Amino acid sequence: MSECVYFGELNNNALSNYHIAFGVDGSFTRHALLAIQSIINNSENICLHFHIITRENGNEYADLFNNILAGSSHVIHTHTLPETAFSELHATDVFPHAIYYRLLAPYILAEERHVLYLDADIVCLNSFTALFDHAECENKIAVVVNEEPHAASQLAASLAMKYNHYFNSGVLLINTHQWRESHITERVISLLESRGKQFTYMDQDALNIVLEGQVAFAEQKYNQIFKLGHQSADYAHMPDKDTVFLHYAGIDKPWQQWNKQAATQYYRRLHEQSAWSALPFDKPRTDQQAKKMYKLCFKERAFFSGIKWYLSYYLLRYYK
């Protein structure tokens, strides 16, 4: 594994109490950088140490790293894995191999007491530091956030878990020592090798099984699951004002052209102010995406584009 460290101009090599990790490849690296920017925007007078775990060469993002760190005391640390890392584990278009990189964070950051792992489809809306108080008070392997009650009970039942607690792994505050001492990564990988293809949510399901009864639960605001819907009410729906981490879970993301719900504004604002604001959002590639796109166009009275995307939907749907 190779590493590279980028320092903010004001960094004085002081130790940071806040280590935050992302596991990403491809375009998700860019989304992780926007998540990093949102965290910086909501953190004053503290030094943050960000870690990007990837199979790609982080040097190609050097200018973006330096742009984000300009005038700050923060650090971005890239950890590049071998190309074959986790290649033996099951992956899909929705769940690529990068989802497994979080399993390495407690080892890569073994010298740190705690590491906060975040998914790249998260935007920080308020200060997150109080979350670390949970880890200090609770003698648990990780601090997590439960899925919404009805979903948590269903997901727990589907895995034959003892309790109705099922957490979303997009926010994991890990006690690195206890994690390694309990061999969580090894047990999760072993479970994935034997049952991975049976799981709906891959390593998240495995983590819930292995960590059952060994985690502390934080308030929902630390992982506010927000799925971008396409009903009329969904376009005006907004997260609670005290939300810390807004998690755009689900297949619809704020960087896709067919999503213009009010809640996408947090991501869009970061994108507009970023060094890559000129890069276009993702275009539809499937029939269902094209369907959402033409409906949005008609909703916005962009009839010519709507007709174009309706034809695209028809071709994608019936001439695959």
C-alpha positions as CSV (number, residue, x, y, z in Angstrom):
1,M,0.0,0.0,0.0
2,S,1.3,3.5,-0.9
3,E,0.5,6.7,0.9
4,C,0.6,10.4,0.3
5,V,-0.1,13.3,2.6
6,Y,-1.4,16.8,1.7
7,F,-1.2,19.5,4.3
8,G,-3.1,22.8,4.6
9,E,-1.0,25.9,4.6
10,L,-1.6,26.6,8.3
11,N,-0.9,23.1,9.5
12,N,1.7,23.0,12.2
13,N,1.9,19.2,12.5
14,A,-0.3,19.3,15.7
15,L,-2.0,16.0,16.4
16,S,-5.7,15.8,15.4
17,N,-8.4,14.2,17.6
18,Y,-10.6,13.9,14.6
19,H,-9.8,11.3,11.9
20,I,-12.4,10.8,9.2
21,A,-12.1,8.1,6.5
22,F,-13.7,7.4,3.1
23,G,-13.4,4.4,0.9
24,V,-13.9,5.4,-2.7
25,D,-12.9,4.8,-6.3
26,G,-13.8,6.6,-9.6
27,S,-16.3,9.5,-9.4
28,F,-17.0,8.8,-5.8
29,T,-13.7,10.4,-4.9
30,R,-15.1,13.7,-6.2
31,H,-18.2,13.2,-4.1
32,A,-16.1,12.4,-1.0
33,L,-14.2,15.6,-1.5
34,L,-17.4,17.6,-1.4
35,A,-18.3,15.7,1.8
36,I,-14.9,16.8,3.2
37,Q,-15.6,20.4,2.2
38,S,-19.0,20.3,3.9
39,I,-17.3,19.0,7.1
40,I,-14.7,21.7,7.0
41,N,-17.4,24.3,6.5
42,N,-19.1,23.2,9.7
43,S,-16.0,22.8,11.9
44,E,-14.3,25.8,13.5
45,N,-11.0,26.0,15.4
46,I,-10.1,22.3,15.1
47,C,-7.7,20.3,13.0
48,L,-9.3,17.6,10.9
49,H,-7.4,14.7,9.4
50,F,-9.1,13.1,6.4
51,H,-8.2,9.7,5.0
52,I,-9.1,8.5,1.5
53,I,-8.8,4.7,1.1
54,T,-8.7,3.8,-2.6
55,R,-7.3,1.5,-5.3
56,E,-6.6,4.5,-7.6
57,N,-3.6,6.8,-7.7
58,G,-4.5,9.7,-5.5
59,N,-1.9,12.0,-7.2
60,E,-4.4,12.8,-10.0
61,Y,-6.5,14.6,-7.4
62,A,-3.6,16.6,-5.9
63,D,-4.8,19.9,-7.2
64,L,-8.3,19.3,-5.8
65,F,-6.8,18.3,-2.4
66,N,-4.7,21.4,-2.3
67,N,-7.7,23.5,-3.3
68,I,-9.8,22.2,-0.5
69,L,-6.9,22.6,2.1
70,A,-6.0,26.1,1.0
71,G,-5.8,28.5,4.0
72,S,-6.5,25.7,6.5
73,S,-4.8,23.5,9.1
74,H,-6.4,20.3,7.9
75,V,-4.8,17.2,6.3
76,I,-5.8,14.8,3.5
77,H,-4.0,11.5,3.6
78,T,-4.4,9.0,0.7
79,H,-4.0,5.3,1.2
80,T,-3.7,3.4,-2.1
81,L,-4.5,-0.3,-2.0
82,P,-3.3,-2.9,-4.5
83,E,-5.7,-3.3,-7.5
84,T,-6.6,-6.8,-6.4
85,A,-7.8,-5.7,-3.0
86,F,-11.1,-7.4,-2.1
87,S,-11.5,-8.6,-5.7
88,E,-12.5,-12.0,-4.5
89,L,-15.6,-10.6,-2.8
90,H,-19.0,-10.2,-4.5
91,A,-19.7,-6.7,-6.0
92,T,-22.4,-5.2,-8.2
93,D,-23.0,-1.9,-10.1
94,V,-24.7,-0.6,-7.0
95,F,-22.2,-2.0,-4.5
96,P,-18.7,-1.9,-5.9
97,H,-15.6,-3.2,-4.3
98,A,-15.0,0.1,-2.6
99,I,-17.7,-0.6,0.0
100,Y,-15.2,-3.0,1.6
101,Y,-12.4,-0.5,2.1
102,R,-14.0,0.7,5.3
103,L,-13.0,-2.7,6.8
104,L,-9.4,-1.6,6.6
105,A,-9.7,1.7,8.4
106,P,-9.1,0.3,11.9
107,Y,-5.9,-1.2,10.7
108,I,-4.7,1.7,8.6
109,L,-5.3,4.0,11.6
110,A,-4.3,1.6,14.3
111,E,-2.5,4.3,16.2
112,E,-5.6,6.4,16.6
113,R,-8.2,5.8,19.3
114,H,-11.2,6.4,17.1
115,V,-11.8,6.8,13.4
116,L,-15.1,8.0,11.8
117,Y,-15.9,6.3,8.6
118,L,-18.4,8.0,6.2
119,D,-19.9,7.1,2.9
120,A,-19.2,9.5,0.1
121,D,-22.9,10.3,-0.5
122,I,-23.1,12.3,2.7
123,V,-23.1,16.1,3.3
124,C,-22.4,17.6,6.7
125,L,-24.9,20.3,7.7
126,N,-23.9,20.9,11.4
127,S,-20.9,20.3,13.7
128,F,-20.2,16.6,14.1
129,T,-17.7,16.6,17.0
130,A,-20.2,15.8,19.8
131,L,-20.6,12.4,18.1
132,F,-17.1,11.5,19.5
133,D,-18.5,12.0,23.0
134,H,-20.5,8.8,22.5
135,A,-17.4,6.8,21.8
136,E,-15.7,8.2,24.9
137,C,-18.7,7.3,27.1
138,E,-19.6,3.9,25.7
139,N,-17.4,0.9,25.9
140,K,-18.4,-0.4,22.5
141,I,-16.7,-1.5,19.4
142,A,-18.5,1.2,17.3
143,V,-21.0,4.0,17.5
144,V,-23.7,3.7,14.8
145,V,-27.1,5.0,13.8
146,N,-30.2,2.8,13.6
147,E,-32.1,2.6,10.3
148,E,-35.6,4.0,10.5
149,P,-37.6,1.8,13.0
150,H,-39.9,0.0,10.5
151,A,-37.0,-0.7,8.1
152,A,-34.6,-1.7,11.0
153,S,-37.0,-4.4,12.3
154,Q,-37.6,-5.8,8.8
155,L,-33.9,-5.9,7.9
156,A,-33.0,-7.5,11.3
157,A,-35.7,-10.1,10.8
158,S,-34.5,-10.9,7.3
159,L,-31.1,-11.7,8.8
160,A,-32.5,-13.7,11.7
161,M,-30.9,-11.3,14.2
162,K,-31.9,-11.4,17.9
163,Y,-32.9,-7.8,18.2
164,N,-34.8,-5.3,16.1
165,H,-31.7,-3.1,15.7
166,Y,-30.2,-2.8,12.3
167,F,-27.8,0.1,11.6
168,N,-26.8,1.8,8.4
169,S,-23.0,1.5,7.9
170,G,-22.6,4.8,6.1
171,V,-21.6,6.4,9.5
172,L,-19.3,4.3,11.7
173,L,-17.4,5.7,14.6
174,I,-14.9,2.9,15.3
175,N,-12.9,2.1,18.4
176,T,-9.9,0.9,16.5
177,H,-8.4,-1.2,19.3
178,Q,-11.5,-3.0,20.2
179,W,-12.3,-3.6,16.5
180,R,-9.0,-5.3,15.9
181,E,-9.0,-7.1,19.2
182,S,-12.4,-8.6,18.3
183,H,-11.2,-9.5,14.8
184,I,-14.3,-7.8,13.3
185,T,-12.8,-7.3,9.8
186,E,-11.7,-11.0,9.5
187,R,-15.1,-12.2,10.7
188,V,-17.0,-9.9,8.3
189,I,-14.8,-11.1,5.4
190,S,-15.3,-14.7,6.3
191,L,-19.1,-14.2,6.5
192,L,-19.0,-12.4,3.1
193,E,-17.1,-15.3,1.5
194,S,-19.6,-17.8,2.7
195,R,-22.9,-15.9,2.4
196,G,-22.1,-12.6,0.6
197,K,-24.2,-13.4,-2.5
198,Q,-27.2,-14.0,-0.3
199,F,-27.0,-10.5,1.3
200,T,-29.1,-7.6,0.0
201,Y,-26.8,-5.0,1.5
202,M,-23.5,-6.8,1.3
203,D,-21.0,-5.8,4.0
204,Q,-23.6,-3.8,5.8
205,D,-25.6,-7.0,6.4
206,A,-22.4,-8.8,7.5
207,L,-21.4,-6.0,9.9
208,N,-24.9,-6.0,11.5
209,I,-24.6,-9.8,12.1
210,V,-21.0,-9.7,13.5
211,L,-21.5,-6.5,15.6
212,E,-24.9,-7.3,17.0
213,G,-25.0,-6.3,20.7
214,Q,-21.6,-4.7,20.5
215,V,-22.4,-1.2,19.3
216,A,-23.9,2.0,20.8
217,F,-26.6,3.9,19.0
218,A,-26.4,7.6,18.4
219,E,-29.2,10.0,17.5
220,Q,-30.7,9.8,14.0
221,K,-29.3,13.2,13.2
222,Y,-25.8,11.7,12.8
223,N,-27.0,9.6,9.9
224,Q,-30.2,11.1,8.5
225,I,-31.2,8.7,5.8
226,F,-32.7,10.7,2.9
227,K,-34.0,9.0,-0.2
228,L,-34.8,11.3,-3.1
229,G,-38.3,10.5,-4.2
230,H,-40.2,11.6,-7.3
231,Q,-43.7,12.1,-5.9
232,S,-45.0,15.7,-5.7
233,A,-44.4,15.9,-1.9
234,D,-40.8,14.6,-2.3
235,Y,-39.7,17.7,-4.2
236,A,-40.4,20.0,-1.2
237,H,-39.3,17.5,1.5
238,M,-36.3,18.7,3.6
239,P,-34.2,17.2,6.4
240,D,-34.6,18.2,10.0
241,K,-32.7,21.4,11.0
242,D,-30.5,19.6,13.5
243,T,-29.3,17.1,10.9
244,V,-25.5,16.6,11.2
245,F,-24.9,14.1,8.3
246,L,-27.4,14.1,5.5
247,H,-27.1,10.7,3.8
248,Y,-28.4,10.5,0.3
249,A,-29.0,6.8,0.5
250,G,-30.7,4.9,-2.3
251,I,-30.2,4.7,-6.0
252,D,-31.1,8.4,-6.7
253,K,-28.2,10.8,-5.9
254,P,-28.0,14.6,-6.0
255,W,-25.3,14.6,-8.7
256,Q,-27.8,13.0,-11.2
257,Q,-29.5,15.3,-13.7
258,W,-33.0,13.9,-13.0
259,N,-32.9,14.8,-9.3
260,K,-33.8,18.4,-8.5
261,Q,-35.6,17.9,-5.2
262,A,-35.2,20.7,-2.6
263,A,-32.9,18.6,-0.5
264,T,-30.3,18.3,-3.3
265,Q,-29.5,22.0,-2.8
266,Y,-26.9,21.1,-0.1
267,Y,-24.9,19.0,-2.6
268,R,-25.5,21.3,-5.5
269,R,-24.3,24.4,-3.5
270,L,-21.0,22.6,-2.7
271,H,-20.6,21.5,-6.3
272,E,-21.2,25.1,-7.6
273,Q,-18.5,26.4,-5.3
274,S,-16.0,23.7,-6.1
275,A,-13.0,23.6,-8.4
276,W,-14.9,21.1,-10.7
277,S,-18.2,23.1,-10.9
278,A,-17.9,22.9,-14.7
279,L,-18.3,19.2,-14.8
280,P,-21.8,18.1,-15.7
281,F,-24.0,16.0,-13.6
282,D,-24.7,12.3,-14.6
283,K,-27.0,11.8,-17.5
284,P,-29.5,8.9,-17.6
285,R,-28.1,5.6,-18.7
286,T,-31.1,3.2,-18.1
287,D,-34.7,3.2,-19.0
288,Q,-35.8,4.0,-15.5
289,Q,-33.4,6.9,-15.2
290,A,-34.6,8.3,-18.6
291,K,-38.2,7.9,-17.3
292,K,-37.4,10.1,-14.3
293,M,-35.6,12.5,-16.6
294,Y,-38.5,13.1,-19.0
295,K,-41.0,13.5,-16.2
296,L,-38.7,16.1,-14.6
297,C,-38.5,17.9,-18.0
298,F,-42.2,18.0,-18.4
299,K,-42.6,19.2,-14.8
300,E,-40.3,22.1,-15.6
301,R,-42.1,22.7,-18.9
302,A,-39.0,21.9,-20.9
303,F,-41.1,20.1,-23.4
304,F,-38.5,19.6,-26.2
305,S,-36.0,18.0,-23.7
306,G,-38.9,16.0,-22.3
307,I,-39.8,14.5,-25.7
308,K,-36.1,13.7,-26.3
309,W,-35.8,11.8,-23.0
310,Y,-39.2,10.1,-23.6
311,L,-37.9,8.7,-26.8
312,S,-34.7,7.7,-25.1
313,Y,-36.7,5.9,-22.4
314,Y,-38.7,4.1,-25.1
315,L,-35.6,2.9,-26.9
316,L,-33.8,1.9,-23.7
317,R,-36.9,0.1,-22.5
318,Y,-37.9,-1.8,-25.5
319,Y,-34.8,-2.2,-27.6
320,K,-32.2,-3.3,-25.1
